[in-house]
């Protein structure tokens, strides 16, 4: 029988569930853990920490390790709710280098975007996104765009400058710091039977689920789920949902990002982030 550890506004209770295991059974290589408060003496009542604090502590500990990764390649799947409209799923080949921060993307799906490419290198090319369209738009050639401008952001929730696992951790920390100032929060951990990634190559994960049961202006989501790869100890999937609009309805998807076939420290070079790379065939 599997177990979930639920932390509700600082009160921890173990709930027996089918298909769940407590995070107390830590995965190898320092997967997220929950620490009991330390009591100074028997006569002192310990301060009860916010249920998000263990998650924040894990993210703070792991961030330097992620930042130390030189580069990686992956297949990224994402779907976003932009200004109240849930857009279709997208699949991209991605290359990311941390120093200098560099991103290359190439669409695989949907079909109408297949082959569209974009490159961004911090501090180079006047900090412009370099990209090109496909189909009839390819005739406009290679474009140098403001990464946060209208054309670059069309159909996207976040700019290319915020792409990648390290930026995901930074976003989790930003939201965690803010939400930890308020109550009405539950955190659950699942470590058994949880997988993320492709059907052909699923990855064993620890799932961290954060729930704000009551909608408040302070909170940006109803439910958020973070899938942490047990072997890599990296978040490889993030998804969040809005509160149901009406009683009895399902939560509305806000965003989901998955990193599949993640390969670390592959030795990417400047040519991987150069639009003149002959393999890319920019127009």
C-alpha positions in Angstrom: 0.0 0.0 0.0 1.3 3.4 -0.9 1.3 6.6 1.1 0.9 10.3 0.5 2.3 12.9 2.9 -0.1 15.9 3.0 1.0 19.2 4.6 -2.0 21.5 5.1 -1.0 25.0 6.3 1.7 23.6 8.5 -0.1 20.6 9.8 1.3 17.2 8.6 -0.8 14.1 8.5 -0.1 10.7 6.8 -3.0 9.5 4.7 -3.1 6.0 3.4 -3.9 6.0 -0.3 -3.8 3.5 -3.1 -1.0 4.3 -5.6 1.0 6.8 -3.5 4.2 6.7 -1.3 5.4 9.2 1.2 8.2 11.5 0.3 9.8 10.6 3.6 11.1 7.6 1.5 13.6 9.7 -0.3 14.7 8.8 -3.8 18.4 8.4 -4.5 20.6 11.5 -5.1 18.9 13.8 -2.6 15.3 13.9 -3.9 13.0 16.4 -2.1 12.6 15.6 1.5 10.4 16.9 4.4 12.2 17.7 7.6 10.5 17.7 11.0 10.9 20.9 13.0 13.7 20.9 15.6 12.5 21.4 19.2 14.9 23.4 21.4 13.5 21.9 24.6 10.5 20.0 25.8 9.0 23.2 27.3 9.1 25.1 24.0 6.5 24.9 21.4 8.2 24.8 17.9 7.1 27.2 15.3 5.1 25.5 12.6 6.6 26.1 9.2 4.5 26.8 6.1 3.9 23.7 4.0 5.7 25.3 1.0 9.0 25.8 3.0 10.3 22.2 2.3 9.6 22.7 -1.4 11.4 26.1 -1.3 14.3 24.5 0.6 14.7 21.8 -2.0 14.6 24.3 -4.9 17.2 26.5 -3.2 19.5 23.5 -2.7 19.1 22.3 -6.3 19.4 25.6 -8.1 23.2 25.8 -7.9 23.5 22.2 -9.2 21.2 23.0 -12.2 23.1 26.3 -12.9 26.3 24.2 -13.0 25.0 22.2 -15.9 26.8 23.6 -19.0 24.2 22.7 -21.6 21.5 20.3 -22.6 19.2 19.2 -25.4 15.6 18.0 -25.1 12.3 17.6 -26.8 9.9 20.0 -25.2 6.1 19.5 -25.1 4.0 22.5 -24.0 0.5 23.8 -23.9 -0.5 27.2 -22.7 -3.5 29.2 -21.8 -2.8 32.7 -23.2 -5.2 35.5 -22.1 -8.0 33.0 -21.4 -7.6 30.9 -24.5 -6.2 27.4 -24.3 -3.9 27.1 -27.3 -3.0 23.8 -29.0 -0.2 21.6 -27.9 3.3 22.3 -29.3 6.4 20.2 -29.6 9.9 21.7 -30.1 13.5 20.5 -30.3 15.4 22.7 -27.8 19.1 23.3 -27.1 20.0 25.4 -24.0 23.4 26.7 -22.8 23.7 28.5 -19.5 26.9 30.6 -20.2 26.2 32.8 -22.0 22.5 32.0 -21.8 21.6 30.6 -25.2 18.5 28.9 -26.7 17.8 27.2 -30.0 14.3 26.0 -30.8 12.8 24.2 -33.8 9.1 23.3 -34.0 8.0 19.8 -34.8 4.3 20.2 -34.1 1.8 21.5 -35.1 2.2 20.8 -38.7 1.8 24.5 -39.7 4.8 25.4 -37.6 7.0 22.4 -38.4 10.5 23.6 -39.2 10.1 27.1 -37.7 13.4 28.0 -35.9 14.4 30.6 -33.4 17.8 31.5 -31.7 18.5 33.7 -28.8 22.0 34.4 -27.2 22.2 36.8 -24.3 24.5 39.7 -25.1 24.7 38.9 -28.8 22.9 40.1 -31.9 21.7 43.2 -29.9 19.8 40.7 -27.7 17.4 40.0 -30.5 15.6 36.8 -31.2 16.7 35.5 -34.7 14.1 33.4 -36.4 12.1 32.6 -39.5 8.7 31.5 -40.4 7.6 28.5 -42.5 5.3 28.3 -45.5 4.4 31.6 -47.0 6.1 33.4 -44.0 9.4 31.9 -45.0 9.6 34.3 -47.9 10.2 37.2 -45.4 13.6 35.6 -44.6 15.5 35.7 -41.4 14.0 38.1 -38.9 15.7 39.9 -36.0 13.0 40.5 -33.3 12.5 41.9 -29.9 12.1 38.7 -27.8 9.3 40.3 -25.9 7.7 42.0 -28.9 4.4 41.2 -30.6 5.8 39.0 -33.4 8.0 37.0 -31.1 5.3 36.5 -28.5 2.5 35.6 -30.9 1.0 32.3 -29.7 3.4 32.2 -26.7 2.9 32.8 -23.0 6.5 33.5 -22.1 9.5 34.9 -24.1 12.3 32.7 -25.2 14.5 34.4 -22.6 12.6 32.5 -19.9 12.9 29.0 -21.4 14.7 26.1 -19.7 14.8 24.1 -16.5 16.8 26.7 -14.6 14.3 29.4 -15.4 11.5 27.0 -14.3 13.2 26.6 -10.9 13.6 30.3 -10.6 9.8 30.7 -11.4 9.0 28.1 -8.8 11.0 29.9 -6.2 9.4 33.3 -7.1 5.9 31.9 -6.7 6.9 29.9 -3.6 8.3 32.9 -1.8 5.1 34.9 -2.6 2.6 32.1 -1.7 4.4 31.2 1.5 3.3 34.5 3.0 -0.3 33.3 3.0 -2.2 30.3 4.4 -4.8 28.1 2.6 -2.2 25.9 1.1 -1.8 22.1 0.9 1.3 20.2 -0.3 1.4 16.5 -1.2 4.3 14.3 -2.2 4.0 11.1 -4.3 7.0 8.9 -5.0 5.8 5.5 -6.1 4.1 4.8 -9.4 4.7 8.3 -10.8 6.2 8.6 -14.2 6.7 11.5 -16.7 8.2 11.7 -20.1 7.6 9.9 -23.3 5.7 6.6 -23.6 8.7 5.0 -25.0 11.1 6.2 -22.3 9.1 7.1 -19.1 11.0 8.5 -16.2 10.5 7.6 -12.5 9.5 10.8 -10.7 8.6 12.3 -7.4 5.4 14.4 -7.8 5.0 17.5 -5.7 1.4 18.8 -5.7 0.5 22.2 -4.4 -3.1 23.1 -3.9 -4.8 26.4 -3.0 -8.3 25.2 -2.1 -9.8 28.7 -2.0 -9.4 31.1 -4.9 -7.7 34.3 -3.8 -6.2 37.2 -5.7 -2.9 36.3 -4.0 -2.6 33.0 -5.8 -2.0 32.4 -9.5 -3.2 28.8 -9.6 -5.5 26.3 -8.0 -3.3 23.2 -8.4 0.3 23.0 -9.5 2.2 19.7 -10.1 6.0 19.4 -10.3 7.5 16.2 -11.5 11.1 15.7 -10.3 13.1 13.1 -12.1 14.5 10.7 -9.4 17.7 10.0 -11.2 18.5 13.5 -12.4 16.8 15.3 -9.5 15.5 17.9 -12.0 12.0 19.1 -12.6 11.1 17.6 -16.0 7.4 18.4 -16.0 5.3 21.3 -14.6 1.6 21.8 -15.0 -0.9 24.1 -13.3 -4.6 24.6 -13.3 -7.1 27.3 -12.5 -10.1 26.9 -10.2 -13.2 25.5 -11.8 -15.4 28.2 -13.2 -18.6 26.5 -11.9 -19.3 24.0 -9.3 -19.0 20.4 -10.7 -16.6 21.5 -13.5 -13.0 20.3 -13.9 -10.1 22.7 -13.3 -8.9 24.6 -16.3 -5.4 24.0 -17.6 -3.2 27.1 -17.3 0.1 25.7 -18.6 2.0 22.4 -19.0 5.7 22.0 -19.9 7.5 18.6 -20.3 11.2 18.0 -21.1 11.6 14.7 -22.8 14.8 12.9 -23.8 16.9 15.3 -21.6 20.6 15.0 -22.4 22.9 17.0 -20.1 26.4 18.4 -20.9 26.5 17.4 -24.5 29.1 20.0 -25.5 27.1 22.6 -27.4 29.2 25.2 -29.1 28.6 28.7 -30.5 27.7 27.1 -33.9 24.7 25.5 -32.2 23.4 29.0 -31.5 24.4 30.6 -34.8 21.7 31.2 -37.5 24.4 30.8 -40.1 24.9 27.2 -39.1 24.5 25.3 -42.4 22.5 22.5 -40.8 19.8 25.0 -39.9 19.4 26.4 -43.4 17.9 29.7 -42.3 16.5 31.6 -45.3 
